């Protein structure tokens, strides 16, 4: 799973996923990309599940780029613990994805395979997404 090796502050405030992504909203490395049409937090497990779908469907041909990274630690207090006494410990790591962010890119495979692989990967993510071509962005 993806997670930072070392972070300065382990328990940050939650970042907003409302609004539009100001960067990373075009296909830059591959030929096709999976672009978010809504915002949400995406956990490291969901990113890994989508990556597995992409690599399996394309039979490990071509190349896959993961353009999001789970930097934000989400905290959770243990079950049956009273309110107060500070913030809980980090439970999982999430990537903050805003609308129009390109999350995955794929290249070196036929168009039909790339589009279908990205469509299947979108089912693993908690955001609505669409498949875009290089140069199509925004």
N, C-alpha and C positions, 0 to 999 in steps of 0.2 A: 504494500500500500504506500501511497505517497504521503509523506509528512515531513515537516522541516527537521533537519538534524539538530539545530540549536536555535532557540529564539530568546530574545532579550526579555520580553514580557510575555509570560505564558497565558495570562488571563486577560485578554483585551476586551474592550467594549465591542458589541456587535456592530458590524458595518452594514449600511443600507444597500439593498439591491434594487431600490427604486430608481427610475430614470433610465437614461440611455448610456451605453458604454462609450467612453470617450476615446478609447484606443482598442486595437485588436478586433475591429469589426469588418475586416476584409480578409480574403484568402491570400496569404502571402507566400507560403512554402509549397503546398500541394496544388492540385487541380480542382478539387472539390472540398467543401467545408460544411460543417454542421453549425448553423447560426441560431442562437437563442432568440425566440420572439417574445419571451417573458423573462422576468428575473427571479432568482431564487438562490438558496445555498445549495451547493452540490458537494456531497461528502466524498472522502477519498475512496470509499467502497463503491460508490456509484460511478466514479471516474474509472476505476479498475474494471467494473462490470462492462462498461461501454467499450473500453479498450480490448477486452477479451472478445466481445462480439465482433469488433472490427477486424481483429487479427484472424479469427476463426473463419469468418465469412469470406475473406479475401484469400484464404489458404496461405497466409503469410507472404503473399506477393506484394510488390509495391512498397510504399512507405507510409507510416502513420505518424502524425504530429499531434501531441496533446498540448493545447495552447492555454490550459488553465491549470492552476496549481493550488492545492489546499493550504493556504498560509494561516487562516484564521482558526484558532482553537475555540471550540464550543464547550462550555462548561456544563456540568450537571452535578447536582447534589445527590448523595446516596438516598435510597428508598427509606421511607419512614424516619426522616430526620426533620426536626423542628425548624421553623423559619428563623432567620437571623444567623449569627455567628459566621459571617463572611460568605464569600463566593465559593462555589464548589470547584473541584479540580477539573482539569481538561479531560473531556470524555471522547471527543472526536475532532477531526480536522476537516474544515470545509473551505471550498473556493466560493468567493462572492461573484456571481455571474449576473450581469445586468443585461437588459434587452439589447440586441444586435451584436452581442459578443460571439465571435467564432471560437468554438470550444475544441473541435477536432478538425484536422485536415487529412486528406488522403490523396496520394498520387501514385502513378505508375501502374494503375489497373484500369481495365475497360470501364467506360462510363456507367454502363448498367450495373456492374458489380459495385462500383464506388457508391452510387446513389442508393442501392439497396442496403449495403452495409451501414451507411450513415443513417438510413431510415430505421433500421433495426436497432442501432445504438441509441437512437433518440428515445426509444421505449424504456431504456434503463435510467433515464434522467428525469428529475422532477420539474423540468421546464419544457415549455412548448418550443419546438425547434423546426427549422426548415433547412433543406439542402441547397447550397448555393455553389455556383461556378466561380472560377477565378475571374476577377474583374467585375463581378456582379454586386458585391458588398452593399452596405448601408441598407 
